[in-house]
């Protein structure tokens, strides 16, 4: 997994987001960035090679948010496809920053996951604008993208991509996805509460179990 750049100030305000999958090895990343390991997968009841399965990601995070943030959630999505397509999507997302990263993530993962019902939102229990803890998130993933539409056969190297993006709400209840950006001037934008100086998502992939 590629390393993320150091933020401007590697202090408590940009403490690391980490994604770990139980006993799987955690890949290294820089402070105030993100670490992610392949999610734990378990097969649901299904015929060999087809049907749905469950993907579980353990998220561990520590951060302090803008005082205007009253509530935060993880919005998590999963999608299965051939490995080549998943790898290309991961590369496109990670090559971007700011709103461009969000747009790439939405196109490659969030929108398809929402369409297929492979998305969930999990509240983050903030305390005085801070969070230090771990949560386990599970999603059921279907096989819609595991079948090659031309041949009707299972795609090569079936792989699942799972990502979770931070979503913030201000005290008026207005919600918006976080995005990585240098701090703006105080009061410069109504959506200033969305801004963080670190990568606001976790994103990883793993082979689909029992898919052959």
N, C-alpha and C positions, 0 to 999 in steps of 0.2 A: 504494500500500500504506500502511496506517495506521502511524503512529509508535508505538513502544512507550515506556512511561514509563521515566524514569531509575530505576535501583535505588537503594537507600539509600546505598550506597557505591560509586561508579563507579571501582573500583580493579581491579587485575589479577585478583582473584578473580571478577569479573564481566565478563571481557573478551568482546568480541562473538562471537556465532555468526554466520556469514555463509554464505549460499548464493548461488553464482554459477553462471551457465550459459554457460561459454565466453565468446564475444564479445558476448553480450547485455548490455545496459545494467544496471547494478546500481542498484536503487532505494535511496533514502536512508533511514536510520533513525538513532536516537540511539545514543550509545556504550553499551556493555554491553547492548544489545538484540539486534536481529537484522536482517540485510539479506537479501533474497531477490529473485532475478530469475526470470523464467519459465524452466523447464527446457528443455534442448535435446531435440528430438524427431526421431526418424528412423523412417520407415515400414518395417515388416517386409513380407515377401512376403504380399500379401493382395489380394483384389479391391477395386476402388475403392469407398470408403465403408464397408466392413465388414472384419472381421478384426482381427488384433492389430497392435500397434505397440510400439516401444521408447521409453521415456522415460529420459533421463539427467540427473542432477543432480550438479553439482560442489559439494561442501561444503567450506568453509574455516572452521575454528574455532580459538579460542584460549581456554582456560579452566583454572582451578585448582579442584580438587574437594575435598570434605570428606575428611579423612585416612582415614575409615572406608571409602571407596570403593576397592575392589581392582581392579575391572574395569568398563569402560564400553563400550556399544555404541550405534550408531544403529539404530533399528528404523524402516525406511522402508516407506511404503505409497503406492499409486497407485490412482486410480479415475477412470473417464471417464463423463461424463454431459453433459446439456445445460448451456449456460453459466449459465442462470438458477439452476439447482439448485446448481451448483458455487459460484457467487458467494454464494448464500444460506448454504451450508455454511461457507464461509470466514468470513463475517461472524459467524455464530453462535460459531465457535471463538474468533475473535480478541476477541470481546466478553467472554470469560470469563477468569478467572485461577485459579491453584491447581488443586485437584482437579476443579473444575467445568470447567475448560478441557480437562483430560484426558478427562473423561466425554463432552464434546461432540465432541472429536477422535475418540474411539473409536467413537461412534455414527455419525458422518458419514463417516469414512475408514478407520480401522484395522480395525474388524470386517468391513466389506464387502470390503476388500482381502485380509484373511486368508481369508475364505470363497472368494474367486475365485483364490487363489494369487498375488496381486499384492503380495506383501510380502517383505521380506528384512531380515536382520540383519547388520550390518557392525561388526566389532570396531574399537575406537578404541585405538591404541597409546599408553597412558599412560606417562609417565615421572615418577616421584615425585609422582604425583597430578595431573600437569599434562599438557595436550595443546596443541600448536601445529602445525597442519598442514592438509592438504587431502586429500580423498578423492573419487573419482568413483563414483557409484552408479547402476546401471541396472536398470530393471524392465520386464518385458514386460506390457503392458496389453491385456486382451481387450475385446471389443465388446459385452458383455452389456448394459450400460446405455446403449448408443448407439442402441438401437432403441426407438422408442415402442411400448409394448405394445398400445395401442389401434389404431394405424394400421399398424404394422409398418414404418414409414418411419424414416429416420435422424432423430434428435432435432435440434432447432434449435441451431445454433452448438455443435457438439461440442467439449468442453473436457476436459482432464485436470487433476486435482488431485494433487499429490504432496507428501508431508510426511515428515519424519524426526524422531523423538522420541528423546531420550536415555534410556537404560536403564542403571541402575547395579547393581553387585553388591558386597555386603560381603565380608569375608574368610571368612565361613562359606559363601559361595556363594549367599546369598539375593539374588534379583534383584527390582528394582522400578523402575517408571518414575519419572523425576525429576519434581518438581513445584515450581512457583514459590511460595515462601512466605517470610515473614520468618524469620530464624533463631530456633529455639526454645531454651529453656534447655538447657544441656549435660546430656545424659542424660535429657531429658524424654520422649523417645519412641524406641522401638526402631528406627523407620525414619527417624531424623534424617538419615542419610546420603543420603536422597532429596532433601533440600531444597536449592534454589538460589534466589538472589535475582533471577535473570534468567529470561527466557522460555526454556524448555528444548527448544524445537522450531523447525524451519523448515517453512514451509508456503507453497506458491505454486501457480499454475495457468498453463496455456497452451492455445491452440487445438490441437485434434487435427489433424495434417497429413493432407492428401489425403482429407478426410472428406466430399467432395461430388463 
